[in-house]
């Protein structure tokens, strides 16, 4: 049995999820288990009573140091459908504005006897920091941290692709937009690579491309959108953050849309049955034309539905992994 020093922070001694902080380092088998578990939870959303008792008696605390209505709401729904008690805190407008440190906030939350923290923070690595310092019996889920990652968004994107396109090993997937600042892009690239996608393309102006993408993620980089979109099965458009315009990284929204925006004409370069995705919120007329966002090939609203199932899967698997680890430690102590 591995020691704590050798075991990845996210996993217990049995290799099960204990926290969910990043897709980096997780096996193909574990990602597939998350997808399969989420598939089984999709049926719950179609019931008259949308609940299962897996987390009954547990308390899930959504700790959002950064606003995100969609992510927070889907985590709340996921926890409620698992029969957990849910507390949601917008910490950005409370404790931190009073000078409370991240560690202080953590200790106060632990005093509430929460079993799980869902953390969203503007600093990369914040969820890892909390997982390293939290009580051993508390599971930590990363709801997005800085530019680092957004693992549940990455997995809901994978569930969307799998349900609409099937086997990853036969697909060409294009990720288009602000790759440099996007935690979603990083999580998507990691997940696609792990799940065996042979053709991962990133499309962006040079000013919005990180250095070393090809080597780190095994992707193909395109600065010409028309070339990059040719014959792809999946198009993932990223939100262009308007605050980046002031940094001189882009000349204008209009220029970006002209060169990289997904229009009906540009979409025709992809395969006829290609699907269109977007993590939201959408900037219509900047990243994507309304006719495409609302068109027959768009699965953007499906992503929201699948997001609840993925978050149910992650919450339930992490809590199960925590319980299994606690049982192992109790047996070892006897």
C-alpha positions in Angstrom: 0.0 0.0 0.0 1.5 3.4 -1.0 2.5 5.9 1.7 1.0 9.4 1.8 4.3 10.8 0.5 4.0 8.7 -2.7 0.3 8.7 -3.2 -1.1 11.5 -5.4 -3.0 14.1 -3.3 -6.2 13.5 -5.2 -6.3 9.7 -4.6 -6.7 7.4 -1.6 -4.6 4.3 -1.0 -6.9 2.3 -3.3 -6.5 4.7 -6.2 -10.0 6.1 -5.8 -10.8 9.8 -5.9 -10.4 11.5 -2.5 -10.3 15.1 -3.9 -10.9 16.3 -7.4 -8.4 19.1 -8.1 -7.1 18.6 -11.6 -7.3 16.2 -14.5 -3.5 16.1 -14.7 -2.2 12.7 -13.6 -5.6 11.0 -13.5 -5.8 7.7 -15.5 -7.9 7.0 -18.5 -9.7 4.3 -16.4 -10.6 6.9 -13.7 -11.8 9.5 -16.2 -13.9 6.8 -17.9 -15.4 5.8 -14.5 -16.4 9.4 -13.9 -18.1 9.5 -17.3 -19.9 6.2 -16.7 -21.0 7.3 -13.3 -22.4 10.6 -14.7 -24.2 8.6 -17.4 -26.0 6.7 -14.7 -27.0 10.0 -12.9 -28.6 11.5 -16.1 -31.6 9.4 -15.5 -32.1 11.0 -12.1 -32.8 14.3 -13.7 -35.7 12.8 -15.7 -37.5 11.5 -12.6 -40.5 13.1 -10.9 -38.4 13.1 -7.6 -34.9 14.1 -8.6 -33.1 12.6 -5.6 -30.9 9.7 -4.6 -29.7 9.2 -1.0 -25.9 8.8 -1.6 -24.9 11.9 0.4 -27.7 11.9 2.9 -26.5 13.4 6.1 -23.4 15.0 4.5 -22.8 18.8 4.1 -21.4 20.2 1.0 -20.0 23.8 1.2 -19.7 25.8 -2.0 -16.9 28.3 -1.3 -16.7 30.8 -4.2 -14.0 33.4 -3.9 -14.8 34.3 -7.5 -18.3 34.6 -9.0 -19.8 32.0 -11.3 -23.5 31.6 -11.3 -23.6 28.6 -13.7 -20.9 26.6 -11.9 -22.2 27.4 -8.4 -25.8 26.6 -9.4 -25.0 23.2 -11.0 -22.9 22.2 -8.0 -25.8 23.1 -5.7 -28.3 21.1 -7.8 -25.8 18.2 -7.9 -25.4 18.1 -4.2 -29.1 18.5 -3.5 -29.9 15.6 -5.9 -27.5 13.4 -3.9 -29.6 14.4 -0.8 -26.7 16.5 0.8 -27.2 19.6 2.8 -25.8 22.6 0.9 -24.2 25.8 2.1 -23.1 28.4 -0.5 -20.8 31.2 0.4 -19.7 34.1 -1.8 -16.5 34.6 0.2 -15.3 37.4 -2.2 -17.8 39.8 -0.6 -17.4 38.6 3.0 -14.4 37.3 4.9 -11.6 38.2 2.5 -12.8 41.8 2.3 -12.5 42.0 6.0 -8.8 40.9 5.8 -9.3 37.2 6.6 -6.7 34.9 5.1 -7.5 31.8 3.1 -6.3 29.7 6.0 -8.6 31.6 8.4 -11.6 31.1 6.1 -10.7 27.4 5.9 -10.6 26.9 9.7 -14.0 28.6 10.1 -15.5 26.4 7.4 -14.1 23.3 9.1 -15.8 24.4 12.3 -19.1 24.2 10.5 -18.4 20.4 10.2 -18.7 20.4 6.4 -17.8 17.1 4.7 -16.9 18.6 1.3 -15.7 22.0 0.0 -16.3 23.0 -3.6 -13.8 25.8 -4.2 -13.6 28.4 -6.9 -10.7 30.9 -6.7 -9.0 33.4 -9.0 -5.6 32.2 -7.9 -4.1 29.1 -9.6 -3.5 26.3 -7.1 -5.9 27.6 -4.4 -7.9 24.3 -4.4 -4.6 22.3 -4.1 -3.6 24.5 -1.2 -6.8 23.9 0.6 -6.7 20.2 0.0 -3.2 20.1 1.5 -4.2 21.9 4.7 -7.8 20.8 5.2 -8.9 18.2 7.8 -8.2 14.6 6.5 -11.9 13.8 6.4 -12.9 16.7 4.1 -13.0 16.3 0.3 -12.1 19.2 -1.8 -13.4 19.8 -5.3 -11.9 22.4 -7.7 -14.6 24.5 -9.2 -12.0 26.5 -11.2 -8.8 28.1 -10.1 -7.1 31.0 -11.9 -5.6 29.9 -15.3 -4.8 26.5 -14.0 -7.8 24.3 -14.5 -11.6 23.7 -14.4 -11.7 19.9 -14.1 -15.5 19.4 -13.8 -16.0 21.6 -16.9 -13.5 19.5 -18.7 -15.3 16.3 -17.8 -18.7 17.7 -18.7 -17.3 18.6 -22.0 -16.0 15.0 -22.4 -19.4 13.6 -21.4 -21.0 15.9 -24.1 -18.6 14.7 -26.7 -19.0 11.0 -25.8 -22.8 11.1 -25.8 -22.9 12.8 -29.2 -19.8 11.4 -30.9 -18.9 8.1 -29.2 -15.3 6.9 -29.3 -12.7 9.5 -28.6 -10.1 7.5 -30.6 -11.7 8.5 -33.9 -12.3 12.2 -33.4 -10.8 15.5 -34.4 -11.5 18.2 -31.9 -10.8 21.9 -32.3 -10.6 24.4 -29.3 -10.9 28.0 -30.5 -10.2 31.3 -28.8 -8.4 32.6 -25.8 -6.2 29.6 -25.0 -3.7 31.6 -23.0 -6.1 32.6 -20.2 -8.5 29.6 -20.4 -8.6 27.1 -17.6 -11.3 25.3 -19.6 -8.9 24.8 -22.5 -6.2 23.3 -20.2 -8.7 20.8 -18.7 -10.1 19.9 -22.1 -6.7 19.3 -23.6 -5.6 17.1 -20.7 -8.9 15.1 -20.8 -8.8 14.6 -24.6 -5.2 13.5 -24.5 -5.9 11.0 -21.7 -9.0 9.6 -23.3 -7.1 8.9 -26.5 -8.2 11.6 -28.9 -5.7 11.5 -31.8 -6.3 14.9 -33.3 -6.6 17.8 -30.8 -6.3 21.3 -32.4 -6.0 24.7 -30.8 -6.9 27.7 -32.9 -6.1 31.3 -31.7 -4.1 34.4 -32.6 -0.4 34.1 -31.6 -0.9 36.6 -28.7 -3.5 34.2 -27.1 -1.4 31.1 -27.4 0.9 29.9 -24.5 4.4 28.7 -25.3 5.0 25.0 -25.6 1.5 23.7 -26.1 2.5 21.1 -28.7 5.0 19.4 -26.4 2.9 19.7 -23.2 -0.4 18.6 -24.5 0.3 16.9 -27.8 -1.9 19.3 -29.8 -1.6 20.9 -33.2 -1.6 24.7 -33.2 -3.3 26.8 -35.8 -3.4 30.6 -36.2 -5.7 30.3 -39.3 -9.2 29.4 -38.2 -10.3 28.2 -41.6 -7.4 25.8 -41.8 -7.8 24.5 -38.3 -11.5 23.8 -38.6 -11.3 21.7 -41.7 -13.0 18.4 -41.3 -13.2 18.4 -37.4 -15.9 16.5 -35.5 -16.1 18.9 -32.5 -15.7 22.6 -32.2 -15.2 24.0 -28.7 -15.5 27.8 -28.6 -14.0 29.6 -25.6 -15.3 32.7 -24.0 -13.2 35.8 -25.0 -12.7 37.8 -21.8 -13.3 41.4 -22.7 -10.8 42.6 -20.1 -8.0 41.1 -22.3 -8.7 43.7 -24.9 -7.2 46.5 -22.7 -3.9 44.5 -22.5 -3.2 45.0 -26.2 -3.5 41.2 -26.9 -6.2 41.8 -29.5 -7.0 44.8 -31.7 -10.8 44.7 -31.3 -13.8 42.4 -30.8 -14.8 43.0 -34.3 -11.4 41.9 -35.7 -11.4 38.8 -33.5 -14.9 37.8 -34.8 -13.8 38.4 -38.4 -10.8 36.1 -38.1 -11.9 33.5 -35.4 -15.6 33.9 -34.8 -17.7 30.8 -35.5 -20.1 31.7 -38.3 -22.4 29.4 -40.3 -20.0 29.8 -43.2 -16.9 28.9 -41.1 -18.7 26.0 -39.5 -19.2 24.5 -43.0 -15.5 23.8 -43.0 -16.0 21.2 -40.3 -17.7 17.9 -40.9 -21.4 18.1 -41.7 -22.3 16.5 -38.4 -19.9 18.4 -36.3 -21.1 19.6 -32.9 -20.6 23.1 -31.4 -19.8 23.6 -27.8 -19.1 26.6 -25.5 -18.5 26.7 -21.7 -20.6 29.9 -21.3 -21.4 32.6 -20.8 -21.5 33.3 -24.6 -20.4 36.6 -26.1 -22.7 36.5 -29.1 -21.1 38.2 -32.1 -17.6 38.0 -30.6 -16.8 34.2 -30.3 -19.9 32.9 -32.0 -22.7 34.0 -34.2 -26.2 33.6 -32.7 -27.3 31.5 -35.7 -24.7 29.0 -34.8 -25.1 29.1 -31.0 -28.9 28.5 -31.4 -28.5 26.2 -34.4 -29.1 22.5 -34.9 -25.4 21.6 -34.4 -25.1 23.4 -31.1 -25.1 21.3 -27.9 -24.4 24.2 -25.6 -27.5 23.7 -23.5 -26.9 19.9 -23.3 -23.5 20.8 -21.7 -25.4 22.4 -18.8 -27.5 19.3 -18.3 -24.5 17.0 -18.4 -22.7 19.4 -16.0 -25.1 18.5 -13.2 -24.6 14.7 -13.8 -20.8 15.1 -13.9 -20.8 17.1 -10.7 -23.0 14.5 -9.0 -20.5 11.8 -10.1 -17.5 13.7 -8.8 -19.1 14.6 -5.5 -20.3 11.0 -4.9 -17.0 9.4 -5.9 -14.9 11.8 -3.8 -17.0 11.1 -0.8 -16.9 7.4 -1.4 -13.1 7.6 -1.7 -12.8 9.6 1.6 -15.0 7.0 3.4 -12.9 4.1 2.0 -9.7 5.8 3.1 -11.0 6.4 6.6 -12.0 2.7 6.9 -8.5 1.6 5.7 -6.9 3.8 8.4 -9.2 2.5 11.1 -8.3 -1.1 10.1 -4.6 -0.3 10.1 -4.9 1.2 13.6 -6.5 -1.9 15.1 
